[in-house]
Amino acid sequence: MENEVIEFDIGLGGGRVGGGDEDGVDIEHPVDDEEIVDTPPGGGLGSGEMYIPEGELDLEPYEGMEFESEEAAKAFYNSYARRVGFSTRVSSSRRSRRDGAIIQRSFVCAKEGFRNLNEKRTKDREIKRPRTVTRVGCKASLSVKIQDSGKWVVSGFTKEHNHELVPPDKVHCLRSHRQISGPAKTLIDTLQAAGMGPRRIMSALIKEYGGISKVGFTEVDCRNYMRNNRQRSLEGDIQLLLDYLRQMHAENPSFVYAVQGDDDQSLSNVFWADPKSRMNYTYFGDTVTFDTTYRSNRYRLPFAPFTGVNHHGQPVLFGCAFLINESESSFIWLFKTWLMAMSGRPPVSITTDHDAVIGSAISQVFPETRHRFCKWHIFKKCQEKLSHVFLRHPTFEADFHKCVNLTDSTDEFESCWLSLVDKYDLRDHEWLQSIYSARRQWVPVYLRDAFFAEMSITQRSDSMNSYFDGYVNASTTLGQFFKLYEKALESRNEKEVKADYDTMNTSPVLRTPSPMEKQASELYTRKLFVRFQEELVGTLTFMASKTDDDGETTTYHVAKFGEDHKSYDVKFNVLEMRATCSCQMFEFSGLLCRHVLAVFRVTNVLTLPSHYILKRWTRNAKSSVILEERASDILSSYLESHTVRYNTLRHEAFKFADIGAKSVETHNVALSSLQEAAKKVAVAAKTEGRFDMVNGHIRGESTSDGCRAYYVSGEHQGSLGQNLSEDDLDRKIRELTEELDCANRRCEVYRANLLSVLKDIDEHKQQLSVKVQNVKLSMKDSF
């Protein structure tokens, strides 16, 4: 029998043990150092199965020692290495020329040989993170060859090492000894299915086995095993997802889906949006949340939905994605695909988890969109990164919350933050410094000028991580997902229908006599009206005082009674009926704050100007038809226009008086002009024709109140009725009807003004009551 001997390195070494036969050919396969943390444990030792050597466990190898198989020899030498304190790998092999079977195998210490620094794959490129050199030329080895009997015998053994050996308590970190046993795999599978992450699973294993050294592998190995498990599981399930999406598209072409690359690939990023999601975006697509919670190790699904907020403040779906590849290019593809499905209209704002890759993709696809990191995810991460601070300082959480949520200006936040990090000695904390650098994207005080559809700056967004809560959980597999996905859609739709029914068929309880409250109750959905009502009632505890007037804009100082140190500035343009508050609640949520409403109260603005009623919050948010104005809408327009006219005249009169009072000459001219103007106004009031309603303004023959007057005695009325023709009688009836309508409107104006006065009286009574209580308390304390 003639054998051709071929030597080749199938492990991670570049050296060669044992001389070649004179008929052999040497083939070397040099590779990098073997200590690579992401390689599965046992990856350099053939199949990865565990072979437990029989016989005496403390036995040392010797020449002539026999084994039943090559695997038994390998397992014995590895067991010996574990006891001594070094790692092993396969170095070289010999194959039979006749049948290609292995006839000789050499096992070496993992530190055998030297790294080849002149390899083609490294010499022409810069290595950003070079690995530590572990090869030191160690000669320790064991060679075995097969006998005619079929047994394997030790043909060479070198015991000595040229490096320090690893102590027993650290030997489990060596690669060849990091093996996940069958029982350990079963336990990991069970705990992973229950939603536990690698860290918690390792803690359970350490407790179960009685120490990390007895577990036999590291947390990195556990993490890699779990990742490979999840990947293998998804390979088959993704095809099920694609079949489901094709079926949905076939049933309704408006159902869109896209696959990155070839849709026949087993692993690809997938996006889809049903027709209702696309339609919802046309109504509520001003602010979007890209929820990546389900990508975490806690979940088995790389699932990421796009969500928003509807007119009831409920979460609403805008599309979904499965992300197998989470590179920046994949996110760019996803955002572009989603934007195309949403008719190319980008949102005003978007909220995501704090992720640099996602942030980079958003800046490229949505350059004009305001990007916010989810504050509550940062708070959760804070509990992990600063757990030692939370344990040592019970007051830290409250101080952190106050600094982030309760500061009213950027200067106040900056000052509070410096005090916080100094108080708890955290100036050099790397993670805390990183989120501080990104403060403009998650701290509320920096985001108030952008619309996020939230009812409060300090509350958590309902849309973040809530649309599929109760349906998708830690144990959900992709095979179960479809039914749960459809159940979630059905449930959310039912809740929206129920909210629509409650809004349209029940009347809210009004808490004030204000026309503005009645107007809001007829326009807003129930939940939004309740939120607006809170702000309106809250105005009763606020005082608004004028601080500046530049001719166009009047500035008011608004503060709670007795709390002047915490005030808000409201700028009000009377001519345009526009007000801005330093709290910026309207810009952030789309509802007016109590500070602006307090200014409206003192300036007799009785109804909400139309530009402060966002359609997305009204009961007609999903209607594309402009309905005919109802009588109440006409009344609201009339009340609003009456206030505008009154405030405009008063504003111009004040400026006229300021100029006219500067000297005697200007005073006389001004007084003469006023007298002439008064005569012209009186004539206009008497001779103006029939009134009509145009854009909320009343025009026509009227009295000073804007209504035409008829004074007809009873007997004269009868004679007129006899002498008038039928057409004239119809005309008189119409005129009288218009007179009656006008009188009703006048009554409404008088009633609204009276209610405003009564409200001021009630507010004054409350202030007096507070003062009386304070006096009583002080008298009680003095006694």
Secondary structure as GFF3:
##gff-version 3
##sequence-region A 1 783
A	DSSP	beta_strand	6	8	.	.	.	ID=ss1
A	DSSP	beta_strand	25	26	.	.	.	ID=ss2
A	DSSP	beta_strand	66	67	.	.	.	ID=ss3
A	DSSP	alpha_helix	70	84	.	.	.	ID=ss4
A	DSSP	beta_strand	88	95	.	.	.	ID=ss5
A	DSSP	beta_strand	102	109	.	.	.	ID=ss6
A	DSSP	alpha_helix	120	123	.	.	.	ID=ss7
A	DSSP	beta_strand	141	146	.	.	.	ID=ss8
A	DSSP	beta_strand	152	158	.	.	.	ID=ss9
A	DSSP	three_ten_helix	168	173	.	.	.	ID=ss10
A	DSSP	three_ten_helix	175	177	.	.	.	ID=ss11
A	DSSP	alpha_helix	182	193	.	.	.	ID=ss12
A	DSSP	alpha_helix	198	209	.	.	.	ID=ss13
A	DSSP	alpha_helix	212	215	.	.	.	ID=ss14
A	DSSP	alpha_helix	219	251	.	.	.	ID=ss15
A	DSSP	beta_strand	256	259	.	.	.	ID=ss16
A	DSSP	beta_strand	270	273	.	.	.	ID=ss17
A	DSSP	alpha_helix	275	284	.	.	.	ID=ss18
A	DSSP	beta_strand	287	290	.	.	.	ID=ss19
A	DSSP	three_ten_helix	293	295	.	.	.	ID=ss20
A	DSSP	beta_strand	303	309	.	.	.	ID=ss21
A	DSSP	beta_strand	315	322	.	.	.	ID=ss22
A	DSSP	alpha_helix	328	341	.	.	.	ID=ss23
A	DSSP	beta_strand	349	352	.	.	.	ID=ss24
A	DSSP	alpha_helix	356	365	.	.	.	ID=ss25
A	DSSP	beta_strand	370	373	.	.	.	ID=ss26
A	DSSP	alpha_helix	375	385	.	.	.	ID=ss27
A	DSSP	alpha_helix	387	392	.	.	.	ID=ss28
A	DSSP	alpha_helix	396	405	.	.	.	ID=ss29
A	DSSP	alpha_helix	410	423	.	.	.	ID=ss30
A	DSSP	alpha_helix	430	437	.	.	.	ID=ss31
A	DSSP	three_ten_helix	439	441	.	.	.	ID=ss32
A	DSSP	three_ten_helix	444	446	.	.	.	ID=ss33
A	DSSP	alpha_helix	478	505	.	.	.	ID=ss34
A	DSSP	alpha_helix	515	523	.	.	.	ID=ss35
A	DSSP	alpha_helix	526	538	.	.	.	ID=ss36
A	DSSP	three_ten_helix	539	541	.	.	.	ID=ss37
A	DSSP	beta_strand	542	549	.	.	.	ID=ss38
A	DSSP	beta_strand	553	560	.	.	.	ID=ss39
A	DSSP	beta_strand	567	573	.	.	.	ID=ss40
A	DSSP	beta_strand	578	581	.	.	.	ID=ss41
A	DSSP	alpha_helix	585	589	.	.	.	ID=ss42
A	DSSP	alpha_helix	594	602	.	.	.	ID=ss43
A	DSSP	three_ten_helix	610	612	.	.	.	ID=ss44
A	DSSP	three_ten_helix	615	617	.	.	.	ID=ss45
A	DSSP	alpha_helix	631	660	.	.	.	ID=ss46
A	DSSP	alpha_helix	664	687	.	.	.	ID=ss47
A	DSSP	beta_strand	692	694	.	.	.	ID=ss48
A	DSSP	beta_strand	697	699	.	.	.	ID=ss49
A	DSSP	alpha_helix	714	723	.	.	.	ID=ss50
A	DSSP	alpha_helix	726	782	.	.	.	ID=ss51
###
